[in-house]
Amino acid sequence: MFNPNMLNKLKKMQKEMMKTQQDLEESVFTGTAGGVVSVEAKGNKEILSVKIQPEAVDPEDVEMLEDMVLAAMNDVMRQIDEKTQEVMAPYTSGLPGMNGMF
């Protein structure tokens, strides 16, 4: 049986979910490594900047700098994933097949 109230609730929920997703995508997150490398990314995982403190640059150990940049990037991506799960949970919990979609 068709329930117009349920349809209206679903439309409202969809609109709220889209707004939440848009806000998340526009948020800026910062990942760090060793206190000398930082990476900023938007919630849509677009990298905005990479900052490296001069003391992190050792021409004799480029591999360590590469590892710190990688660690900072992984840190910021983890933050984005955690925040996405947190803010989208009210919309996806209890819906079959929706867990892990965001």
CORTABEL-V654806 format. One record per residue. N is the residue number from 0. PHI is phi in whole degrees, -180 to 180 (NA if undefined). NEAR is the number of other ideal C-beta (glycine too) atoms within 10 Angstrom. Layout:
# CORTABEL-V654806
n=N phi=PHI near=NEAR
n=N phi=PHI near=NEAR
This chain:
# CORTABEL-V654806
n=0 phi=NA near=2
n=1 phi=-73 near=5
n=2 phi=-121 near=9
n=3 phi=-63 near=7
n=4 phi=-65 near=7
n=5 phi=-65 near=9
n=6 phi=-62 near=10
n=7 phi=-63 near=10
n=8 phi=-64 near=11
n=9 phi=-65 near=11
n=10 phi=-64 near=10
n=11 phi=-65 near=10
n=12 phi=-63 near=12
n=13 phi=-63 near=11
n=14 phi=-64 near=10
n=15 phi=-65 near=12
n=16 phi=-64 near=16
n=17 phi=-65 near=11
n=18 phi=-65 near=10
n=19 phi=-62 near=16
n=20 phi=-62 near=17
n=21 phi=-64 near=12
n=22 phi=-60 near=11
n=23 phi=-62 near=19
n=24 phi=-63 near=14
n=25 phi=-90 near=10
n=26 phi=-69 near=16
n=27 phi=-113 near=12
n=28 phi=-119 near=20
n=29 phi=-127 near=15
n=30 phi=-105 near=22
n=31 phi=-133 near=15
n=32 phi=-149 near=21
n=33 phi=63 near=15
n=34 phi=70 near=10
n=35 phi=-123 near=16
n=36 phi=-129 near=23
n=37 phi=-135 near=20
n=38 phi=-130 near=25
n=39 phi=-105 near=16
n=40 phi=-144 near=23
n=41 phi=-81 near=16
n=42 phi=-62 near=19
n=43 phi=-88 near=13
n=44 phi=73 near=13
n=45 phi=-81 near=10
n=46 phi=-73 near=13
n=47 phi=-98 near=12
n=48 phi=-160 near=10
n=49 phi=-128 near=14
n=50 phi=-120 near=13
n=51 phi=-127 near=16
n=52 phi=-70 near=12
n=53 phi=-54 near=6
n=54 phi=-67 near=9
n=55 phi=-82 near=17
n=56 phi=-91 near=11
n=57 phi=-125 near=10
n=58 phi=-57 near=6
n=59 phi=-82 near=6
n=60 phi=-141 near=11
n=61 phi=-63 near=10
n=62 phi=-60 near=9
n=63 phi=-65 near=12
n=64 phi=-62 near=18
n=65 phi=-60 near=11
n=66 phi=-63 near=14
n=67 phi=-69 near=21
n=68 phi=-63 near=18
n=69 phi=-61 near=13
n=70 phi=-64 near=16
n=71 phi=-66 near=24
n=72 phi=-66 near=17
n=73 phi=-64 near=13
n=74 phi=-63 near=19
n=75 phi=-68 near=24
n=76 phi=-67 near=16
n=77 phi=-63 near=12
n=78 phi=-60 near=16
n=79 phi=-63 near=20
n=80 phi=-62 near=12
n=81 phi=-64 near=11
n=82 phi=-66 near=14
n=83 phi=-61 near=20
n=84 phi=-62 near=13
n=85 phi=-64 near=10
n=86 phi=-80 near=17
n=87 phi=-92 near=17
n=88 phi=-54 near=13
n=89 phi=-61 near=12
n=90 phi=-93 near=18
n=91 phi=-108 near=15
n=92 phi=-68 near=9
n=93 phi=84 near=9
n=94 phi=-100 near=9
n=95 phi=-59 near=5
n=96 phi=81 near=7
n=97 phi=-95 near=13
n=98 phi=-62 near=12
n=99 phi=84 near=7
n=100 phi=-76 near=10
n=101 phi=-118 near=16
